Amino acid sequence: METKGNFEYIRRAPRKSDPEFTVILNLQEAFAHARGDKILFLEDDEYYAAGYIGEMSARLDRYDIVGIGRSKYYHLPTSRWYRFSNMGYASLAHTGFNRIFFSEAKRCLEGSPFFDIRLWEKVNGRNASRITLPGKTKSYISKGKKGLIFDDAEKNLYVGMKGMPGRKGIGIGHGDEIRYCPDTENILRKWIPDDDAYGEYIRLKGGD
């Protein structure tokens, strides 16, 4: 553990005995140190808009668990994109919950690496991953109003960047399992309006 500015940086050291996917082990370590009233999961190779934390935090004042639906994926090396129809669950990289939900979240640590699915099944039932809504419907509120999935299309708060360097992830989108669309209309620029962030991703892609 080390302190950097106003936050602590904690990294679980890899071990030879680790399984192929270490997300559960890393989360167990993180949960042991979590102390805040609101917990967000941020991945270091994804795009988050400047207003992402504020938007998530505001919603966590009203709901115990919050996530972004209709996930936007961009496969950077091939300049291809995909938008999902999910509105009953959110990927862990754009999910957050508050202290009230913490005990339930810890119980979800047991099982496969798909921790995010178990989280959302807690509030949206076993069919959480199959819930879809008409395109004009901007949010899905769980029964009992514990959870909220919302569509960020108007604000473009998040983009799941795929094909980045490093170990392959566990979810879909890293290979050929979904049919990405060619980016003929510069979707990446629409999804990442921030000039600095957009420029950085173009650099990583190998562009000008």
N, C-alpha and C positions, 0 to 999 in steps of 0.2 A: 504494500500500500504506500502511496505517496500523495502528497498534497500539491495541487497545481492551482494557484489562484484561490478561488472560492469553492473549489470542489476537490474531492479525493478520487484518485485514480487507482483502481484495484484490478489486477489481472491474475487469473488463475493460471498457474504455470502448467504447461502441457506435460503429460506423463506417458511413458511407453505403454502403459496399460490402458490408455484411453480408447474408447470405442471410435468407430469411423466418424460419427457425428457427436460433437461434444456440447451441443446446445443445452441439454438438460444439466450437465455438470456445471457449465458456466452460469446458468440461471440459479442453480442451488447456491453457488458462491455469491452471486449478486444479491439474492434474497437475504442471505445471512447478514448483509451490510446495509440493506435498504432501510432508510429512516424517515423519508419524506412523506408528505400527505398525498402526493400524486407521483405515480411511477410511469415513465415512458420508456419505450424500447427504441433506441436509435442505432442504426447500422452505419458503419463508417464508409460504405461505398454507395449509399443511396443519396438521392436528392431530397432535401427538406427546405422548403421556402422559409424566408425570414419570419413569417408569421405562424409557422407550424406549431410551435410550443404554446403560443398564446391562444390559438384557436382550440387546441386540444385541452388546455387547462381550463378555459372558459366552459367547455362542455362537461368537464369532470366536476365542475361545481354543481351540476344538475344530475349527472348520471354516475354510476359506480364504475362502469367500464365503457370506453369509447374507442371507436375505430373508423377508418376510412374504407368505404366500400367501392365497388366498381374499380378495382385496382388497375393502375396504369403501369404497364411494364415497357421498358425500352431496352432492346438488345443492342448495346452500343457498338460492338465490332461490326455488325452487319447492317446497321442503320434500319432496324425494323422495330415495330411497335405492336402492342396488343392491349386491348382494354377488356377486362372481365365484366361479368354481370353480377358478381357476388354482392349481396346486401344483407346476409345473415351472419357473416363473420369477416374479420380483417386479418391480414398477415401480421405477424408479431411486430414487424418493422414499422407499422403504423397503427399500433394499439397502445392504449394507456389505461390504467385503472387507479382508483384512489384507495386510501387506507382501509376503507370499509370492506373492500373486495379482497384485501391482501390474503386473508386466511383461506378463502376459496381458491385463490390463484396458487397458493403453495400446495394445495391438495392436487392440483393439476400437474405437478412436477413428476408424478409417478406415471410411467408409461413410455410410449414411443417419443421420438424427437418432435412430433407434431403438437407441441404445447399450445400453440395458438388455436388450433381447432378445439382442443379440450376446454380452453378458456371460454370460447364463444358458445360451446354446447352447454355450458353452465347456465347461460341466460337465454339462449335461443333454441335449446333442445337439440336432439340428435340430428335433426335435419338442418342445422345451422348452415352448413356448407352448400346446401341446395336452395336456399332462399334467394329468389330474385324478384325484382319489382319493375314495373314500367319505367321507362327512361326518364319521365318527367317527375317521378317520385324521388325526392331528394334525401329521405332518411327512413330508417327502420328502427322503431323503438321496441325494445323487448317487453314481453309481458311482465307486469309489475314495475315497468319503467326503470329497470336496473341498468340496462345497456342501451347504447345508441350506435348505430352504424350510419355514417353520413357520406354523401357524395361531394367531393371537393372540386368538381369540374369547374365551377365559377372562380375558384381561388387558386387552383393548382398548387396545393400544399405539399405534394409528395409525388415522387416517381420512383418506382422500383427499377433500379439499374441492373441489367443482367449482362453476362458475358465479361464481367470485370475480372482482374487478376485475383489469384488466390484459390483456395479450395472450393470446389463446386458445392453449392448449397443443396438443401434437402428438398426444397419445393419445386414446383413446376416453373418453367420459364428459363431454365439454364441450358436446355438442349433443344431437341426438335419435337418435344411433346405438345407444343402448341403452335398454331400456324400464325406466325408473326406477319404483319402487313408491311410491305415496303414503304419507307418514309418518303413519299413523293411530294408531300405538302409541307415539309419541315415541321412535323409534329413535335419534335424535340424542342424547338424554339417556342412553340405555343405552350408546352408543358413546363418549360423552364424559362420564364421571362426575365429572370435575373441575369444581367449581362455577365457578371463575374462567374457565377456558377455555370452558366451555359458555356462560356469560354473555356472553363476548366475541363468540362466533359468533352468538348471538341478537341482539346489538346490531348486528352487521354485516348481519344479515338484515333488520333494521328492526323487530324485535320489542321487547317491553318489557324 
